[in-house]
């Protein structure tokens, strides 16, 4: 894969470790409420590594009951089941949408978190996701590592149902320009997907099986260096969502995975 060439040298740094997530030592059942996207935007810090997550105790209890009773998870350890409660709630949360309702809002995960918790979806979904190489297996957000001219990370799709699922892909990415008081904006970065080394728009996940998907974010116009500097700062946090939507069952919940990274021009 060729490296993206820009008029000047640039270095893109991965986001720092996502230690800002809620630790597992703090019980999910202690979380009091699920903030709206607007409330999260007001309260949440916008550092590149932080993706807020605060489900309600009632939502956690409902999904925990599903995990404890679902035969698909019977062989998991107690800690793995607690991780699953979190992963199911995170993945089926609904990112905020634009006012016209036609597309995902241009709102970074650092601002809105995972989106609005949907316990109904988390309690019934047969599809869930994990991020390969995650430092904390209970956190779904990916750190987009920069390599070969692309920000990359790998998502593993798990199907615990008795039927295979064909899953389609989509995504968007934002940069925050102008430093701490700056504005999140859409630089029209390209999100692409690969399975087994091939560029694809979807993949079939076998029943009781899994598939890995490599997600790449790139700059098709080769102008990101100047774009960031015009924003008034040499650095820019990066954030976005990739969405995995079952195509054959329109009632099946979609799964969204937020990702974060950092661009720095030198």
Steps between C-alpha positions, in 0.01 A plus 500: 500500500656830397555783745294814453724783380433856611673821391681506837603237749241409763477258784174352625492371854259241638282608786643432844368199687131509570553497875240775530221247451297407805702228680347161561573545870217751504187288469285574200200467725613812683460723195197716561380604157571519128581859400342630182741587217448867586583446866805294410617771262484749787664286765747275318863595446618496141842341537575254223487192721173553690170346388242554777272212599238516775213249467218497753485237773173370352654455155801321648276267703292408196799416282674317785192278531520422126870412523449278805212309341615475135642152424738664250691648795472206741868405474628853568663590830336744740738776388439426132126525559541840666710612204225382267238706682708808431584405140138427411383833641780694334465339159123540471495860623369734231728789396319831464352583161482820303190718513386372161513144636661362184856439614715469808570834661846647470554461875826343619493218757719713728199736520194275495647179639363179355161659435162434656481169686245253361447218751235337277755463221775383736269237650411342165793551263670189362789709368759673714847640444839507670816689407813294440791611717283699741676566831168454681271224362195673648545814286383501140661822379801452272828690496571578136870421453679682219689277252576505126314825447181376667348498845417136560331274752336158493148417613390144570131429431345220708176327400343302787190415297406172329497664154776675309470876459612715208622828650553825306751773594503879513682772693597864545794687650547848651797717601502766768674807360630801690618346826304459824241761414474389139224351293439146382481492122470251215813487280344235272736225604430164340397195703572166334467140613695182436434133570767236434706758314221604262316834489132433573177678594365216713568150628304189594552402863433128552258370761674461836809644334696818440677705231764770528473827311793737450387863501714764327458879503694691235535841336406459131582863416853491655432836664452421868823672609393839362141445609605457863742795499232728354295417809752688712675210672760238407304220668150366458314228694329255267179313575216321329275195481487191285163333470423132443142437390341157439359516148266201487300565818382860512395460864847391615686773691799669340834510681707820514867521597653839585866566429748771600843609385727803467656691212809714551669705231872567542 
